[in-house]
């Protein structure tokens, strides 16, 4: 179709040509953009990334833990060859760890005692406390580490406790749950295969928080028993007598328990000084975790002042024991 017909411009023809040019040109541009995007994606797919070099790295699997929760410690060497010394402490070590644990107290980092020594737990014999026979101390080891290594710390440390054996007082040690706070793990390593020369250190920090913060509190107060309102003089004297008979003087205490558990004393009614305390997970069926205490002083169990018994019923014993340990960690005497 000519541009000019009979000396006039053929605008219809020109308009058709322009529309076709726009359509074809737009399609070509769209295809080029699509082609460019595909080439870019393909180049990224084919690109071989080199693994990032992290170097030596000490971490924990989390930065915050609840009380009683296992802490996994991870040492990643990234292929570097290092050496860790074991059994480097004085004394007859039974169980030695390749890491150290410190707690932040004020502005100072205080080292916790987590290694187990022969002799730090004594035996009560017929004639008094005895030191168990100890094997020869193990020889120091220098272990080569080239790959990732992990340890698990159960949040336990050794603490001194006062005990009595055949009326002989002595100082012993017990594994205790650590308190909430800021902690750090330190690993000492060497570049030498003999673990000599200048030691080097890796450290990582984490926090332990109080899981029992929202728990309820049960309080037993001997003084409050004495001051019970509405007692006659005769009843008040009876209360004083029972407190002496049961050796309850100085045995006021409080303990925390899970918020969905139930606490009650026995007998249920008409008793000023209860016979026993029950803290239960399922009081309706009595087949859950159960914590029980008798309200009688016991000189041989000065740690808690009362005999204590636990029961897991049909519940998971491991779960119950964890809760019991948390409950006991909140137990404290009242002045």
C-alpha positions in Angstrom: 0.0 0.0 0.0 1.7 3.2 -1.1 2.3 6.2 1.2 0.8 8.5 -1.3 -2.3 7.9 -3.3 -3.4 10.5 -5.8 -1.1 13.1 -4.3 -2.4 12.6 -0.8 -0.7 11.0 2.3 -2.1 7.6 3.1 -2.5 8.0 6.9 -4.2 4.6 7.4 -1.1 2.8 6.0 1.3 4.8 8.1 -0.8 4.1 11.2 -0.8 0.4 10.6 3.0 0.4 10.1 3.6 2.3 13.4 1.3 -0.1 15.3 3.2 -3.1 14.0 6.5 -1.5 14.8 5.5 -0.9 18.4 4.2 -4.5 18.8 7.3 -6.1 17.3 9.7 -3.8 19.1 8.0 -4.3 22.4 8.2 -8.1 22.0 11.9 -8.0 21.1 12.7 -5.8 24.2 10.6 -8.1 26.5 12.4 -11.1 25.2 15.8 -9.4 25.7 14.9 -8.6 29.3 13.8 -12.2 29.9 17.0 -13.6 28.2 19.1 -11.3 30.4 17.4 -12.5 33.5 17.8 -16.1 32.6 21.5 -15.7 31.8 21.9 -13.9 35.2 20.2 -16.8 37.1 22.2 -19.4 35.2 25.5 -17.7 36.0 24.6 -17.7 39.7 23.6 -21.3 39.6 26.9 -22.3 37.9 29.0 -20.2 40.2 31.1 -22.3 42.6 31.3 -20.7 46.0 34.3 -21.3 48.1 33.4 -22.3 51.7 33.9 -19.4 54.2 36.8 -19.9 56.5 35.6 -19.5 60.1 38.8 -20.4 61.8 38.8 -21.7 65.4 35.4 -21.1 67.0 33.9 -21.9 70.4 30.1 -21.6 70.8 27.2 -23.1 72.6 24.0 -24.3 70.9 22.1 -21.4 72.5 22.8 -18.2 74.2 20.2 -18.5 76.9 19.2 -21.6 78.9 16.6 -22.5 81.6 17.9 -23.9 84.9 18.6 -27.6 84.6 18.8 -27.5 80.8 21.8 -29.3 79.2 24.3 -27.0 77.6 26.0 -28.2 74.4 29.5 -26.8 73.9 30.8 -26.8 70.3 34.5 -26.4 69.4 35.0 -26.1 65.6 38.6 -26.2 64.5 37.8 -25.6 60.8 40.5 -28.2 60.0 43.2 -26.5 62.1 45.3 -28.8 64.1 45.3 -28.0 67.8 46.1 -29.8 71.0 44.0 -30.0 74.2 45.5 -31.0 77.6 43.6 -33.3 79.9 44.1 -34.1 83.6 46.1 -30.9 84.1 44.9 -30.3 87.7 46.5 -31.3 90.9 44.8 -34.0 92.9 43.6 -37.5 92.1 41.1 -36.8 89.3 38.4 -39.3 88.5 36.6 -37.3 85.9 38.4 -34.5 84.1 36.9 -32.1 81.6 38.6 -30.4 78.7 36.8 -27.2 79.3 36.3 -24.8 82.2 33.2 -23.0 83.4 33.2 -19.5 85.0 30.4 -17.5 86.5 30.3 -13.7 86.5 30.1 -12.4 90.1 30.2 -8.6 90.2 33.0 -7.7 87.8 35.0 -10.9 88.4 34.9 -14.3 86.6 34.9 -17.1 89.2 35.9 -20.6 88.2 33.5 -23.4 89.1 34.6 -26.8 90.3 33.2 -29.3 87.8 36.0 -31.9 87.8 35.4 -35.0 90.0 38.3 -35.8 92.4 38.8 -39.0 94.4 38.1 -38.0 98.0 35.7 -35.1 97.5 32.9 -37.4 98.5 33.5 -39.1 101.8 31.9 -42.3 103.2 30.2 -42.5 106.6 31.6 -45.5 108.4 30.9 -47.0 111.8 33.7 -44.9 113.4 33.0 -41.7 111.4 33.6 -40.2 108.0 36.1 -42.1 105.9 38.2 -41.1 102.8 37.7 -43.7 100.1 40.8 -45.5 98.7 42.0 -43.5 95.7 43.7 -44.9 92.6 46.9 -43.4 91.3 46.4 -40.0 89.5 46.0 -40.4 85.7 48.9 -39.3 83.5 48.3 -36.0 81.6 47.1 -36.4 78.1 47.8 -34.2 75.1 45.0 -34.9 72.5 45.2 -33.8 68.9 41.9 -32.2 67.6 41.3 -31.5 63.9 37.6 -31.7 63.6 34.5 -30.5 65.4 34.2 -31.7 69.0 31.2 -31.3 71.4 30.7 -31.6 75.1 27.5 -31.4 77.2 27.5 -29.7 80.6 24.6 -30.5 82.9 24.7 -27.2 84.9 26.1 -29.0 87.9 29.1 -28.0 90.1 30.6 -29.2 93.3 29.8 -27.3 96.5 30.9 -27.8 100.1 28.3 -29.0 102.5 28.4 -29.6 106.3 27.4 -33.1 107.4 27.4 -35.3 110.5 28.5 -38.9 110.7 28.2 -40.7 114.1 27.8 -37.3 115.7 31.1 -36.2 114.1 30.7 -33.0 112.0 32.7 -32.9 108.7 32.8 -31.0 105.4 31.8 -32.9 102.3 30.9 -32.1 98.8 27.8 -32.5 96.7 26.9 -31.8 93.0 24.5 -28.9 93.0 22.5 -27.1 90.3 24.1 -23.7 89.5 22.1 -20.5 90.0 20.9 -18.2 87.3 23.4 -15.7 86.0 26.0 -15.0 83.3 28.5 -17.8 82.5 31.4 -18.5 80.1 33.1 -21.6 78.8 36.9 -21.5 78.3 38.9 -24.0 76.4 42.7 -23.9 76.6 44.7 -25.2 73.6 48.2 -25.5 72.3 49.9 -25.5 69.0 52.5 -28.0 70.2 51.9 -31.7 70.1 53.4 -32.0 73.6 51.0 -29.3 75.0 53.9 -27.1 75.9 54.6 -23.5 75.2 52.2 -20.6 75.5 48.6 -21.7 76.1 45.9 -20.1 74.0 42.3 -19.6 74.9 38.8 -19.7 73.3 35.8 -18.4 75.2 32.1 -18.1 74.8 29.4 -16.6 77.0 25.7 -17.5 77.8 23.0 -16.9 80.4 21.1 -19.2 82.6 17.6 -17.9 83.6 15.3 -18.9 86.4 12.7 -21.3 85.1 10.8 -21.1 88.4 10.2 -17.3 88.2 6.4 -17.7 87.6 6.0 -20.6 90.1 3.8 -20.4 93.2 5.3 -20.4 96.7 4.3 -22.6 99.7 5.4 -21.2 103.0 5.5 -23.0 106.4 6.1 -20.8 109.4 6.4 -22.1 112.9 5.9 -18.5 114.2 2.7 -18.1 112.3 1.4 -21.3 113.9 2.1 -20.0 117.3 0.3 -16.8 116.5 -2.8 -18.4 115.0 -5.8 -16.2 115.8 -8.7 -17.5 117.9 -6.8 -20.1 119.9 -7.6 -20.6 123.5 -4.8 -20.7 126.0 -5.2 -24.4 126.3 -5.0 -24.8 122.5 -2.0 -22.5 122.3 -0.1 -24.6 124.9 -1.0 -27.7 122.9 0.5 -26.1 119.8 3.7 -25.2 121.6 4.0 -28.8 122.9 3.6 -30.3 119.5 6.2 -28.0 118.0 8.7 -29.2 120.6 7.8 -32.8 120.3 8.2 -32.7 116.5 11.4 -30.7 116.7 10.0 -28.0 114.4 11.7 -25.0 116.0 13.9 -23.4 113.3 12.2 -25.4 110.6 10.2 -22.7 108.9 10.7 -22.8 105.2 9.3 -22.0 101.8 9.4 -23.9 98.5 8.2 -23.1 95.0 6.2 -25.4 92.8 4.7 -25.3 89.2 1.7 -23.0 88.8 -0.6 -25.7 87.5 0.2 -28.1 90.5 -1.9 -28.3 93.7 -0.7 -28.0 97.2 -2.5 -29.3 100.3 -1.7 -30.5 103.8 -3.0 -33.6 105.6 -5.3 -34.1 107.5 -7.4 -31.8 105.4 -9.6 -30.2 108.2 -9.4 -29.1 111.8 -5.6 -29.3 112.2 -3.4 -26.4 113.2 -0.1 -28.3 112.8 -0.4 -30.6 109.7 1.0 -34.0 109.6 2.2 -33.8 106.0 2.5 -31.7 102.9 1.6 -32.9 99.4 2.3 -31.0 96.2 0.9 -32.9 93.2 0.6 -32.6 89.5 -2.7 -34.5 89.3 -4.4 -34.4 92.7 -7.6 -35.9 91.3 -6.1 -39.2 90.2 -2.7 -39.1 92.1 -1.0 -40.7 89.1 1.2 -37.7 88.2 4.4 -36.3 89.8 4.1 -36.0 93.5 6.2 -34.2 96.1 5.7 -35.2 99.8 7.0 -34.0 103.1 6.3 -35.0 106.7 6.1 -32.3 109.3 8.6 -33.9 111.7 12.1 -32.6 112.2 14.9 -35.1 111.5 18.4 -34.3 112.8 20.0 -36.7 110.3 18.5 -34.8 107.4 19.4 -31.3 108.4 19.6 -30.3 104.7 15.9 -30.1 104.4 14.8 -30.5 108.0 12.1 -33.0 107.0 12.1 -36.4 105.3 11.2 -35.9 101.6 9.8 -38.4 99.2 9.1 -38.2 95.5 6.8 -40.2 93.2 6.4 -40.2 89.4 3.2 -42.3 89.3 2.4 -42.9 85.6 4.3 -39.8 84.5 7.8 -39.8 83.0 10.3 -40.3 85.9 12.9 -38.2 84.2 10.5 -35.3 83.8 9.4 -35.6 87.5 13.0 -35.8 88.7 13.9 -32.6 86.8 10.9 -30.8 88.4 11.8 -32.1 91.9 15.4 -30.9 91.5 14.1 -27.5 90.4 11.7 -27.4 93.4 14.5 -28.3 95.8 16.7 -25.6 94.3 14.1 -23.1 95.5 13.9 -24.5 99.0 15.1 -22.1 101.7 14.7 -21.8 105.5 13.0 -18.7 106.9 14.5 -16.8 109.8 
